[in-house]
């Protein structure tokens, strides 16, 4: 997928630059790296010239290799120290502020993005999409993470009968650097979708953009640096060759690579990964498919949505998307209809040209080298059995620029009469190119989709639940994401080719076998899980969450303490309350909950779980609140929920219940005058048998 290999690939890929220059092209500015808190000018003895994808005008120059060793050292020292001092919520607030700073620079970034060949719609995907990732992780970080620097994983494990020894899994941040190597097609989104989760985890980032569009990445990093929001060492930018970057990394570090499958395989074989234990996530090129269900015939909403999706994926970013549809799988009877519909929609919707020109809906590829690469791959597809049925490799008239000056390729649709031809399932023309294949039945469609050897995404388009179920079950193991498209979501769907920060982005096999995004899942890519063992006291101290058996304080009622005074382990133990049959019947009448276990002695006794009539579980919870609450106004502002509720032992008329409420976790909010307190609630009967357990969530004033 990428046009650049960071460390000598087995097959050289074409670079973005039009030419290598000595004294030529010196009118274009020289891109700088940002290393160790300063912008650094590279060696300009010999530079690579980057040109406007539409006009060929000089845009920027890239000089000699950056000082990778200095960048890594600065990240491990200054970056680790500055980020490590901040809890999750503070990092999340910085992400939000960075997103706002980039939003304020949106017009300038769009103008630079146009030089890469991106239309306004394309720039929205890259620029606004990247900013949206920052906003999303800022929001999810504050809502889903504690205001701490470590993250507890799962419930505690008791390892001794008397509760004196136990275990707990804990996530802590990697002690090194997140080194990201990106492809040319998304110079902003590609950077920010890796940066956001690493920053939230507390790991400093070094960005290595692909040279073809590095000038947009540099512009975005300048905005972030100039904002003054970045903790020292938390973000660095290296522009130029990163040959040998893995030599500087070890088990402390994580690499996020987006690029060609061949380069990804080479990285996985490097000693840094195999021997020194560098964590590697790869997202590589894949031959993604879209499958039209047999029910989605011409004239249905599903057919129209399918054709629209195919055309969008052929033309958005000029088809330069790792998620673009490459294989269009349709029932054999619908092949001609789909080809005709795609041809008509392309003719009606697509205007090829300089993205700054009025009316243009599709721009050029990123460079002339990429244009030539796409043409060569189309010829390989033709040689492998494909027939061009829409479009042409010949230059065509474009708006605002000459076809010979820019990297323009018109949309091309091929047809493979042999749907099993190896070429169509293996060769990716990374541009506005797709191929139509006819399938016999659903099993055949599944087989063809999976011949891609692992893909980032597939679309299943059908309104028939049986068709959808069969296709999704058959292709899911080979695909990282599956979009089910029908008429009900045709307008609201985020689309086949649009990864969203809430869901994982990646795929098995050829697609690299890695995962990015996916909400908090990607934050954990930059953290390491450790199994801790020790006493309840030790586990409480190390995790920041109270464990049964650890120290408690029964002094002042904890509801009288503001957050500044409250401590983990502060608790209240209530007096007992006796349950009567009148209580049960009154609650049943008052709420309308007349389930037989509470109202019919004979039926309840026949139930193996009950000794006879029992109290409602929610009656007991209501009583528990009355038993532990302090009623006067105070620092406790609100009860906003219960979690992990379990009813363990039934309570019969005549039983007593009492509750113990212990401050389990305290999480101040960074930008508010209150915080969240999680309380451990345990309801027991007169025999000290546990009746119910749950967590109470409250908002408590800081002062």
ZAMARGU-4260 file (C-alpha; in steps of 0.2 Angstrom, whole numbers, plus 5000, padded with zeros to 4 digits):
<rodrens>
0) 5000/5000/5000 | 5014/5012/5004 | 5026/5019/4991 | 5040/5019/5002 | 5050/5006/5012
5) 5058/5011/5028 | 5071/4998/5028 | 5076/4990/5011 | 5062/4980/5005 | 5064/4964/4994
10) 5057/4974/4980 | 5060/4993/4978 | 5044/5003/4978 | 5042/5019/4968 | 5046/5035/4978
15) 5034/5050/4977 | 5046/5062/4971 | 5047/5067/4953 | 5066/5068/4954 | 5082/5067/4965
20) 5090/5084/4964 | 5106/5092/4968 | 5105/5111/4965 | 5088/5109/4956 | 5072/5112/4964
25) 5080/5123/4978 | 5065/5135/4977 | 5055/5123/4986 | 5056/5123/5005 | 5066/5110/5014
30) 5056/5100/5026 | 5062/5099/5044 | 5062/5086/5057 | 5056/5089/5075 | 5068/5081/5087
35) 5072/5083/5105 | 5061/5099/5106 | 5068/5108/5091 | 5065/5109/5072 | 5081/5102/5063
40) 5086/5106/5046 | 5092/5091/5037 | 5108/5089/5026 | 5103/5097/5010 | 5118/5091/4999
45) 5106/5080/4990 | 5087/5082/4991 | 5071/5074/4985 | 5059/5085/4977 | 5041/5083/4980
50) 5028/5091/4968 | 5010/5095/4967 | 5001/5080/4961 | 4990/5090/4949 | 5002/5103/4942
55) 5019/5096/4945 | 5024/5113/4953 | 5038/5111/4967 | 5030/5109/4984 | 5044/5104/4996
60) 5061/5095/4997 | 5067/5081/5008 | 5085/5080/5014 | 5096/5068/5022 | 5092/5055/5036
65) 5086/5062/5053 | 5095/5058/5069 | 5085/5043/5074 | 5096/5039/5089 | 5093/5056/5097
70) 5074/5055/5094 | 5073/5038/5103 | 5083/5044/5117 | 5073/5060/5120 | 5057/5050/5119
75) 5063/5037/5132 | 5069/5051/5144 | 5060/5067/5142 | 5044/5060/5134 | 5042/5046/5147
80) 5045/5058/5161 | 5033/5071/5155 | 5019/5059/5150 | 5021/5048/5165 | 5017/5062/5177
85) 5000/5064/5169 | 4985/5053/5173 | 4973/5047/5159 | 4961/5061/5161 | 4974/5075/5159
90) 4981/5066/5144 | 4963/5065/5137 | 4960/5084/5140 | 4977/5088/5130 | 4971/5077/5116
95) 4955/5087/5115 | 4964/5104/5115 | 4976/5098/5102 | 4960/5093/5091 | 4954/5111/5094
100) 4970/5118/5088 | 4971/5108/5073 | 4952/5112/5069 | 4957/5131/5070 | 4970/5128/5057
105) 4958/5118/5046 | 4958/5130/5031 | 4977/5130/5030 | 4978/5111/5031 | 4965/5109/5017
110) 4975/5120/5006 | 4991/5110/5009 | 4981/5093/5007 | 4975/5099/4990 | 4993/5098/4984
115) 4993/5079/4987 | 4978/5078/4975 | 4965/5077/4988 | 4948/5085/4985 | 4938/5094/4998
120) 4929/5077/5002 | 4946/5068/5002 | 4953/5081/5014 | 4938/5079/5025 | 4942/5060/5027
125) 4961/5064/5031 | 4961/5080/5040 | 4944/5080/5049 | 4945/5062/5051 | 4961/5063/5060
130) 4955/5077/5071 | 4940/5067/5075 | 4951/5053/5081 | 4958/5065/5094 | 4941/5071/5099
135) 4935/5053/5101 | 4949/5047/5111 | 4948/5062/5122 | 4930/5058/5126 | 4932/5040/5128
140) 4948/5042/5139 | 4938/5052/5151 | 4923/5041/5151 | 4931/5024/5151 | 4947/5026/5160
145) 4951/5030/5178 | 4960/5046/5183 | 4976/5036/5186 | 4991/5031/5177 | 4988/5012/5177
150) 4973/5002/5173 | 4966/4987/5183 | 4961/4972/5172 | 4947/4961/5177 | 4941/4956/5194
155) 4953/4951/5208 | 4958/4933/5210 | 4957/4925/5227 | 4972/4913/5229 | 4970/4908/5248
160) 4955/4901/5257 | 4956/4914/5271 | 4958/4929/5258 | 4975/4933/5264 | 4983/4931/5247
165) 4977/4935/5230 | 4981/4941/5212 | 4976/4955/5200 | 4981/4959/5182 | 4987/4977/5180
170) 4990/4987/5164 | 5005/4999/5164 | 5012/5009/5150 | 5027/5003/5140 | 5043/5011/5146
175) 5049/5016/5128 | 5043/5024/5112 | 5029/5022/5100 | 5037/5022/5083 | 5025/5024/5069
180) 5029/5022/5050 | 5015/5028/5039 | 5009/5027/5021 | 5007/5041/5009 | 4989/5041/5007
185) 4983/5048/5024 | 4997/5060/5030 | 4986/5066/5044 | 4974/5053/5049 | 4987/5040/5048
190) 4998/5049/5061 | 4984/5054/5072 | 4975/5037/5073 | 4991/5030/5080 | 4996/5045/5090
195) 4980/5047/5100 | 4980/5030/5109 | 4999/5030/5112 | 4997/5047/5120 | 4982/5042/5130
200) 4992/5027/5136 | 5007/5038/5141 | 5019/5033/5128 | 5029/5046/5118 | 5027/5045/5099
205) 5040/5046/5085 | 5031/5049/5068 | 5039/5044/5052 | 5028/5049/5037 | 5030/5043/5020
210) 5040/5055/5010 | 5027/5058/4996 | 5015/5068/5007 | 5027/5072/5022 | 5024/5091/5020
215) 5006/5089/5026 | 5011/5079/5041 | 5025/5092/5045 | 5012/5106/5044 | 5000/5097/5056
220) 5014/5093/5068 | 5019/5112/5068 | 5002/5116/5073 | 5003/5104/5087 | 5020/5110/5093
225) 5015/5128/5091 | 5000/5126/5102 | 5011/5123/5117 | 5000/5109/5123 | 5012/5095/5120
230) 5022/5088/5135 | 5041/5088/5132 | 5046/5073/5121 | 5029/5067/5119 | 5029/5069/5100
235) 5043/5070/5087 | 5044/5070/5068 | 5057/5062/5058 | 5057/5066/5039 | 5068/5057/5027
240) 5075/5040/5026 | 5072/5029/5042 | 5083/5015/5036 | 5088/5004/5051 | 5076/5012/5063
245) 5073/4995/5071 | 5091/4995/5076 | 5087/5008/5089 | 5072/4999/5097 | 5070/4985/5109
250) 5057/4977/5121 | 5052/4994/5128 | 5046/5000/5112 | 5031/4997/5100 | 5030/5000/5081
255) 5015/5003/5071 | 5017/5000/5053 | 5006/5004/5039 | 5012/4999/5022 | 5015/4985/5009
260) 5013/4967/5014 | 5030/4963/5009 | 5038/4976/5020 | 5027/4971/5034 | 5034/4953/5032
265) 5051/4959/5032 | 5049/4969/5048 | 5042/4954/5057 | 5058/4944/5053 | 5069/4957/5060
270) 5080/4953/5075 | 5072/4968/5084 | 5055/4959/5084 | 5061/4941/5084 | 5075/4943/5097
275) 5074/4959/5106 | 5055/4959/5108 | 5049/4975/5099 | 5030/4975/5099 | 5024/4976/5081
280) 5007/4980/5074 | 5006/4980/5055 | 4992/4986/5044 | 4995/4981/5026 | 4987/4981/5009
285) 4973/4970/5006 | 4961/4965/4991 | 4945/4970/4999 | 4928/4963/4993 | 4910/4969/4992
290) 4897/4956/4990 | 4880/4959/4983 | 4866/4947/4989 | 4855/4938/4977 | 4840/4947/4983
295) 4848/4964/4979 | 4843/4965/4961 | 4842/4980/4950 | 4828/4992/4957 | 4830/4988/4975
300) 4837/5000/4988 | 4851/4988/4991 | 4857/4987/4973 | 4858/5006/4972 | 4867/5007/4989
305) 4879/4994/4983 | 4883/5003/4967 | 4885/5019/4976 | 4897/5011/4988 | 4908/5004/4974
310) 4909/5020/4965 | 4913/5030/4981 | 4927/5017/4985 | 4934/5019/4967 | 4935/5038/4968
315) 4937/5044/4986 | 4956/5048/4988 | 4957/5043/4969 | 4955/5025/4976 | 4971/5026/4986
320) 4964/5018/5002 | 4969/5002/5010 | 4951/4999/5013 | 4945/5002/4995 | 4934/4989/4987
325) 4945/4980/4974 | 4934/4965/4971 | 4915/4967/4967 | 4907/4950/4970 | 4889/4949/4962
330) 4878/4935/4957 | 4882/4929/4939 | 4865/4935/4933 | 4868/4953/4940 | 4886/4955/4932
335) 4880/4965/4917 | 4868/4976/4927 | 4881/4980/4940 | 4894/4985/4926 | 4881/4996/4918
340) 4875/5004/4934 | 4893/5008/4939 | 4897/5015/4922 | 4882/5026/4923 | 4886/5033/4940
345) 4904/5036/4936 | 4898/5046/4921 | 4886/5056/4931 | 4896/5059/4947 | 4914/5060/4943
350) 4923/5075/4936 | 4942/5072/4936 | 4954/5086/4938 | 4964/5098/4950 | 4954/5097/4966
355) 4955/5116/4968 | 4946/5118/4951 | 4927/5121/4952 | 4916/5105/4950 | 4930/5093/4952
360) 4925/5077/4962 | 4941/5066/4960 | 4959/5072/4960 | 4975/5064/4954 | 4985/5050/4962
365) 4999/5056/4974 | 5013/5057/4961 | 5018/5052/4943 | 5027/5037/4950 | 5011/5031/4958
370) 5001/5034/4942 | 5014/5023/4933 | 5013/5010/4946 | 4994/5009/4945 | 4995/5008/4926
375) 5007/4994/4927 | 4996/4984/4940 | 4981/4986/4928 | 4991/4979/4914 | 4995/4964/4926
380) 4977/4962/4930 | 4973/4962/4911 | 4986/4949/4908 | 4979/4939/4922 | 4962/4937/4914
385) 4954/4954/4917 | 4945/4964/4903 | 4943/4983/4905 | 4924/4986/4904 | 4923/5004/4911
390) 4937/5017/4908 | 4953/5017/4900 | 4972/5019/4903 | 4973/5032/4890 | 4975/5050/4896
395) 4959/5060/4896 | 4954/5078/4897 | 4954/5084/4915 | 4948/5100/4923 | 4961/5113/4928
400) 4976/5104/4923 | 4984/5094/4909 | 4983/5076/4910 | 5002/5075/4906 | 5006/5087/4920
405) 4997/5078/4934 | 4996/5060/4941 | 4978/5057/4934 | 4970/5040/4931 | 4952/5039/4926
410) 4942/5026/4936 | 4944/5008/4928 | 4932/4994/4931 | 4938/4976/4925 | 4928/4960/4923
415) 4935/4943/4926 | 4925/4929/4918 | 4935/4917/4928 | 4931/4922/4945 | 4945/4911/4952
420) 4959/4919/4942 | 4973/4921/4954 | 4978/4938/4948 | 4962/4947/4954 | 4964/4940/4971
425) 4982/4944/4973 | 4986/4960/4963 | 4981/4977/4970 | 4981/4992/4958 | 4982/5005/4972
430) 4971/5018/4963 | 4953/5020/4956 | 4952/5002/4950 | 4940/4988/4954 | 4936/4971/4946
435) 4919/4963/4945 | 4917/4944/4948 | 4902/4933/4946 | 4898/4920/4959 | 4887/4905/4958
440) 4879/4903/4975 | 4883/4909/4993 | 4896/4896/4996 | 4905/4902/4980 | 4904/4920/4986
445) 4912/4915/5003 | 4926/4906/4994 | 4930/4920/4982 | 4930/4933/4996 | 4942/4923/5006
450) 4954/4920/4992 | 4960/4937/4996 | 4970/4929/5010 | 4964/4941/5023 | 4957/4958/5021
455) 4954/4974/5031 | 4936/4975/5027 | 4921/4968/5017 | 4904/4973/5013 | 4889/4962/5013
460) 4874/4970/5004 | 4857/4962/5006 | 4841/4963/5015 | 4839/4945/5017 | 4844/4939/5034
465) 4848/4922/5029 | 4859/4928/5015 | 4868/4940/5027 | 4870/4927/5041 | 4878/4914/5029
470) 4890/4927/5021 | 4895/4935/5037 | 4898/4918/5046 | 4908/4913/5031 | 4919/4928/5028
475) 4922/4935/5046 | 4937/4924/5050 | 4946/4932/5035 | 4941/4950/5038 | 4944/4963/5051
480) 4928/4972/5048 | 4912/4967/5040 | 4899/4981/5035 | 4881/4974/5032 | 4873/4987/5020
485) 4854/4987/5017 | 4842/5001/5012 | 4839/5005/5031 | 4857/5011/5033 | 4861/5017/5015
490) 4861/5035/5021 | 4868/5034/5039 | 4882/5021/5036 | 4899/5027/5039 | 4904/5017/5023
495) 4914/5002/5018 | 4931/5012/5017 | 4930/5022/5033 | 4938/5015/5048 | 4930/5023/5064
500) 4940/5025/5080 | 4927/5016/5090 | 4930/4999/5081 | 4946/4989/5077 | 4955/4993/5060
505) 4966/4979/5054 | 4964/4961/5047 | 4972/4944/5047 | 4984/4936/5034 | 4989/4947/5020
510) 4981/4962/5029 | 4995/4961/5042 | 4987/4952/5056 | 4987/4968/5067 | 4974/4979/5075
515) 4973/4998/5077 | 4959/5009/5084 | 4945/5000/5092 | 4942/5012/5107 | 4952/5007/5122
520) 4958/4991/5114 | 4971/5001/5105 | 4977/5010/5121 | 4981/4993/5128 | 4993/4990/5113
525) 5004/5003/5121 | 5003/4995/5139 | 5009/4979/5146 | 4999/4968/5157 | 5007/4961/5173
530) 5000/4948/5185 | 5002/4954/5202 | 5002/4943/5218 | 5001/4948/5236 | 4991/4952/5251
535) 4975/4962/5250 | 4985/4977/5257 | 4998/4976/5244 | 4986/4974/5230 | 4976/4989/5236
540) 4991/5000/5237 | 4997/4995/5219 | 4981/4996/5210 | 4972/5010/5219 | 4957/4999/5221
545) 4952/4993/5239 | 4952/4974/5241 | 4942/4964/5254 | 4954/4961/5268 | 4964/4977/5266
550) 4964/4991/5279 | 4948/5000/5282 | 4943/5016/5292 | 4926/5016/5301 | 4928/5033/5309
555) 4919/5048/5301 | 4905/5043/5290 | 4913/5043/5272 | 4898/5053/5265 | 4904/5067/5276
560) 4921/5068/5268 | 4925/5078/5252 | 4936/5070/5239 | 4951/5079/5246 | 4949/5070/5263
565) 4941/5053/5257 | 4953/5038/5256 | 4952/5021/5249 | 4946/5010/5263 | 4935/5022/5271
570) 4919/5013/5276 | 4902/5012/5285 | 4895/4997/5293 | 4876/4998/5295 | 4865/4991/5309
575) 4854/4976/5304 | 4836/4977/5298 | 4823/4963/5299 | 4813/4958/5284 | 4795/4954/5287
580) 4781/4946/5276 | 4772/4963/5277 | 4787/4971/5270 | 4787/4959/5255 | 4769/4961/5252
585) 4769/4980/5253 | 4784/4981/5241 | 4775/4969/5229 | 4759/4980/5229 | 4768/4996/5228
590) 4779/4991/5213 | 4768/4979/5204 | 4781/4965/5206 | 4770/4951/5211 | 4782/4937/5204
595) 4777/4920/5212 | 4793/4918/5222 | 4788/4933/5233 | 4769/4930/5234 | 4765/4911/5232
600) 4773/4900/5246 | 4769/4884/5238 | 4776/4889/5221 | 4791/4897/5228 | 4795/4881/5238
605) 4794/4871/5223 | 4808/4882/5215 | 4825/4874/5219 | 4833/4891/5221 | 4821/4897/5235
610) 4816/4890/5252 | 4799/4898/5251 | 4793/4915/5249 | 4808/4927/5248 | 4811/4946/5248
615) 4813/4955/5232 | 4831/4959/5227 | 4827/4977/5223 | 4818/4979/5240 | 4834/4974/5248
620) 4844/4986/5238 | 4832/5000/5242 | 4834/4995/5261 | 4853/4995/5259 | 4853/5013/5252
625) 4843/5018/5267 | 4855/5009/5279 | 4871/5016/5273 | 4866/5034/5267 | 4870/5049/5277
630) 4854/5060/5274 | 4861/5078/5277 | 4868/5089/5263 | 4886/5086/5261 | 4900/5082/5248
635) 4890/5068/5240 | 4882/5076/5225 | 4873/5061/5216 | 4871/5043/5214 | 4873/5039/5196
640) 4872/5020/5195 | 4876/5002/5201 | 4887/4990/5192 | 4891/4972/5194 | 4876/4968/5204
645) 4874/4950/5210 | 4861/4942/5221 | 4869/4927/5230 | 4858/4921/5244 | 4839/4923/5245
650) 4832/4932/5260 | 4816/4924/5269 | 4804/4933/5281 | 4812/4935/5298 | 4830/4936/5291
655) 4841/4951/5295 | 4851/4961/5283 | 4865/4973/5285 | 4877/4982/5273 | 4895/4987/5272
660) 4900/5001/5261 | 4918/5004/5257 | 4927/5017/5246 | 4934/5006/5233 | 4941/5018/5220
665) 4943/5037/5220 | 4944/5046/5203 | 4945/5065/5203 | 4939/5074/5187 | 4952/5085/5180
670) 4941/5100/5174 | 4927/5099/5187 | 4925/5103/5205 | 4920/5085/5209 | 4925/5067/5206
675) 4919/5049/5205 | 4919/5037/5219 | 4916/5018/5217 | 4910/5010/5233 | 4911/4992/5237
680) 4894/4987/5244 | 4891/4970/5252 | 4874/4965/5259 | 4874/4950/5272 | 4862/4941/5283
685) 4862/4937/5301 | 4873/4922/5297 | 4886/4933/5288 | 4881/4925/5272 | 4883/4936/5257
690) 4866/4941/5251 | 4871/4953/5237 | 4887/4962/5230 | 4888/4977/5219 | 4897/4993/5216
695) 4889/5010/5220 | 4894/5025/5209 | 4893/5042/5216 | 4899/5060/5212 | 4908/5068/5226
700) 4913/5087/5228 | 4932/5089/5229 | 4931/5102/5243
</rodrens>
